[in-house]
């Protein structure tokens, strides 16, 4: 499954669960983006400990890391 397809699956599942996704630049050595799925009332960027790598509040909502997301699916 390509990264775009994986992200679309995550979005669909989050919508079915009544949750929100947040996509932010990854802070790791390789870069890329991190995808978080969380309740709509939570502002993931203001969550306590969010700026600390491997913090439980951050890991709790983490769903995926992608090096990049293409703008369209290419076979």
Biotite code that builds the C-alpha atoms (Angstrom):
import biotite.structure as struc

atoms = struc.array([
    struc.Atom([0.000, 0.000, 0.000], chain_id="A", res_id=1, res_name="UNK", atom_name="CA", element="C"),
    struc.Atom([1.443, 3.408, -0.930], chain_id="A", res_id=2, res_name="UNK", atom_name="CA", element="C"),
    struc.Atom([1.781, 6.229, 1.608], chain_id="A", res_id=3, res_name="UNK", atom_name="CA", element="C"),
    struc.Atom([-1.130, 8.186, 0.122], chain_id="A", res_id=4, res_name="UNK", atom_name="CA", element="C"),
    struc.Atom([-3.390, 5.119, 0.283], chain_id="A", res_id=5, res_name="UNK", atom_name="CA", element="C"),
    struc.Atom([-2.293, 4.450, 3.868], chain_id="A", res_id=6, res_name="UNK", atom_name="CA", element="C"),
    struc.Atom([-3.014, 8.044, 4.872], chain_id="A", res_id=7, res_name="UNK", atom_name="CA", element="C"),
    struc.Atom([-6.442, 7.920, 3.210], chain_id="A", res_id=8, res_name="UNK", atom_name="CA", element="C"),
    struc.Atom([-7.206, 4.707, 5.128], chain_id="A", res_id=9, res_name="UNK", atom_name="CA", element="C"),
    struc.Atom([-6.172, 6.376, 8.406], chain_id="A", res_id=10, res_name="UNK", atom_name="CA", element="C"),
    struc.Atom([-8.408, 9.375, 7.587], chain_id="A", res_id=11, res_name="UNK", atom_name="CA", element="C"),
    struc.Atom([-11.380, 7.148, 6.770], chain_id="A", res_id=12, res_name="UNK", atom_name="CA", element="C"),
    struc.Atom([-11.019, 5.134, 9.954], chain_id="A", res_id=13, res_name="UNK", atom_name="CA", element="C"),
    struc.Atom([-10.623, 8.292, 12.074], chain_id="A", res_id=14, res_name="UNK", atom_name="CA", element="C"),
    struc.Atom([-13.781, 9.758, 10.552], chain_id="A", res_id=15, res_name="UNK", atom_name="CA", element="C"),
    struc.Atom([-15.735, 6.572, 11.307], chain_id="A", res_id=16, res_name="UNK", atom_name="CA", element="C"),
    struc.Atom([-14.512, 6.741, 14.922], chain_id="A", res_id=17, res_name="UNK", atom_name="CA", element="C"),
    struc.Atom([-15.433, 10.449, 15.220], chain_id="A", res_id=18, res_name="UNK", atom_name="CA", element="C"),
    struc.Atom([-11.789, 11.427, 15.637], chain_id="A", res_id=19, res_name="UNK", atom_name="CA", element="C"),
    struc.Atom([-9.477, 13.961, 14.041], chain_id="A", res_id=20, res_name="UNK", atom_name="CA", element="C"),
    struc.Atom([-6.074, 13.549, 12.446], chain_id="A", res_id=21, res_name="UNK", atom_name="CA", element="C"),
    struc.Atom([-3.174, 15.954, 12.768], chain_id="A", res_id=22, res_name="UNK", atom_name="CA", element="C"),
    struc.Atom([-0.204, 15.844, 10.428], chain_id="A", res_id=23, res_name="UNK", atom_name="CA", element="C"),
    struc.Atom([2.989, 17.605, 11.483], chain_id="A", res_id=24, res_name="UNK", atom_name="CA", element="C"),
    struc.Atom([6.641, 17.555, 10.403], chain_id="A", res_id=25, res_name="UNK", atom_name="CA", element="C"),
    struc.Atom([8.524, 14.755, 12.150], chain_id="A", res_id=26, res_name="UNK", atom_name="CA", element="C"),
    struc.Atom([11.248, 15.804, 14.559], chain_id="A", res_id=27, res_name="UNK", atom_name="CA", element="C"),
    struc.Atom([13.469, 12.789, 13.955], chain_id="A", res_id=28, res_name="UNK", atom_name="CA", element="C"),
    struc.Atom([16.744, 12.515, 12.089], chain_id="A", res_id=29, res_name="UNK", atom_name="CA", element="C"),
    struc.Atom([15.094, 11.379, 8.836], chain_id="A", res_id=30, res_name="UNK", atom_name="CA", element="C"),
    struc.Atom([12.472, 14.124, 8.685], chain_id="A", res_id=31, res_name="UNK", atom_name="CA", element="C"),
    struc.Atom([9.172, 13.208, 7.053], chain_id="A", res_id=32, res_name="UNK", atom_name="CA", element="C"),
    struc.Atom([5.779, 13.642, 8.676], chain_id="A", res_id=33, res_name="UNK", atom_name="CA", element="C"),
    struc.Atom([4.032, 12.182, 11.711], chain_id="A", res_id=34, res_name="UNK", atom_name="CA", element="C"),
    struc.Atom([0.327, 11.363, 11.722], chain_id="A", res_id=35, res_name="UNK", atom_name="CA", element="C"),
    struc.Atom([-1.700, 11.496, 14.938], chain_id="A", res_id=36, res_name="UNK", atom_name="CA", element="C"),
    struc.Atom([-5.309, 10.374, 15.489], chain_id="A", res_id=37, res_name="UNK", atom_name="CA", element="C"),
    struc.Atom([-7.062, 11.889, 18.491], chain_id="A", res_id=38, res_name="UNK", atom_name="CA", element="C"),
    struc.Atom([-10.414, 13.040, 19.868], chain_id="A", res_id=39, res_name="UNK", atom_name="CA", element="C"),
    struc.Atom([-11.642, 16.250, 18.230], chain_id="A", res_id=40, res_name="UNK", atom_name="CA", element="C"),
    struc.Atom([-11.526, 18.191, 21.503], chain_id="A", res_id=41, res_name="UNK", atom_name="CA", element="C"),
    struc.Atom([-7.769, 17.646, 21.916], chain_id="A", res_id=42, res_name="UNK", atom_name="CA", element="C"),
    struc.Atom([-5.332, 20.130, 20.396], chain_id="A", res_id=43, res_name="UNK", atom_name="CA", element="C"),
    struc.Atom([-2.446, 17.735, 19.816], chain_id="A", res_id=44, res_name="UNK", atom_name="CA", element="C"),
    struc.Atom([0.120, 20.529, 19.442], chain_id="A", res_id=45, res_name="UNK", atom_name="CA", element="C"),
    struc.Atom([-0.750, 21.891, 22.912], chain_id="A", res_id=46, res_name="UNK", atom_name="CA", element="C"),
    struc.Atom([-0.836, 18.511, 24.642], chain_id="A", res_id=47, res_name="UNK", atom_name="CA", element="C"),
    struc.Atom([1.372, 18.310, 27.734], chain_id="A", res_id=48, res_name="UNK", atom_name="CA", element="C"),
    struc.Atom([4.712, 16.723, 26.853], chain_id="A", res_id=49, res_name="UNK", atom_name="CA", element="C"),
    struc.Atom([4.022, 16.771, 23.123], chain_id="A", res_id=50, res_name="UNK", atom_name="CA", element="C"),
    struc.Atom([7.364, 18.430, 22.330], chain_id="A", res_id=51, res_name="UNK", atom_name="CA", element="C"),
    struc.Atom([9.252, 15.643, 24.117], chain_id="A", res_id=52, res_name="UNK", atom_name="CA", element="C"),
    struc.Atom([10.093, 12.676, 21.840], chain_id="A", res_id=53, res_name="UNK", atom_name="CA", element="C"),
    struc.Atom([8.759, 9.331, 23.148], chain_id="A", res_id=54, res_name="UNK", atom_name="CA", element="C"),
    struc.Atom([6.526, 11.067, 25.729], chain_id="A", res_id=55, res_name="UNK", atom_name="CA", element="C"),
    struc.Atom([3.480, 8.893, 26.575], chain_id="A", res_id=56, res_name="UNK", atom_name="CA", element="C"),
    struc.Atom([1.031, 11.663, 25.624], chain_id="A", res_id=57, res_name="UNK", atom_name="CA", element="C"),
    struc.Atom([2.656, 11.855, 22.206], chain_id="A", res_id=58, res_name="UNK", atom_name="CA", element="C"),
    struc.Atom([2.867, 8.091, 21.674], chain_id="A", res_id=59, res_name="UNK", atom_name="CA", element="C"),
    struc.Atom([-0.752, 7.602, 22.764], chain_id="A", res_id=60, res_name="UNK", atom_name="CA", element="C"),
    struc.Atom([-2.092, 9.236, 19.587], chain_id="A", res_id=61, res_name="UNK", atom_name="CA", element="C"),
    struc.Atom([0.698, 8.428, 17.115], chain_id="A", res_id=62, res_name="UNK", atom_name="CA", element="C"),
    struc.Atom([-0.472, 6.375, 14.124], chain_id="A", res_id=63, res_name="UNK", atom_name="CA", element="C"),
    struc.Atom([2.125, 6.612, 11.360], chain_id="A", res_id=64, res_name="UNK", atom_name="CA", element="C"),
    struc.Atom([5.323, 8.124, 10.044], chain_id="A", res_id=65, res_name="UNK", atom_name="CA", element="C"),
    struc.Atom([5.811, 8.776, 6.337], chain_id="A", res_id=66, res_name="UNK", atom_name="CA", element="C"),
    struc.Atom([8.924, 9.975, 4.576], chain_id="A", res_id=67, res_name="UNK", atom_name="CA", element="C"),
    struc.Atom([6.638, 11.761, 2.127], chain_id="A", res_id=68, res_name="UNK", atom_name="CA", element="C"),
    struc.Atom([3.060, 11.771, 0.886], chain_id="A", res_id=69, res_name="UNK", atom_name="CA", element="C"),
    struc.Atom([2.653, 11.948, -2.892], chain_id="A", res_id=70, res_name="UNK", atom_name="CA", element="C"),
    struc.Atom([-0.069, 14.228, -4.260], chain_id="A", res_id=71, res_name="UNK", atom_name="CA", element="C"),
    struc.Atom([-1.574, 11.360, -6.259], chain_id="A", res_id=72, res_name="UNK", atom_name="CA", element="C"),
    struc.Atom([-1.439, 7.580, -6.472], chain_id="A", res_id=73, res_name="UNK", atom_name="CA", element="C"),
    struc.Atom([0.898, 6.259, -9.145], chain_id="A", res_id=74, res_name="UNK", atom_name="CA", element="C"),
    struc.Atom([1.099, 2.545, -10.018], chain_id="A", res_id=75, res_name="UNK", atom_name="CA", element="C"),
])
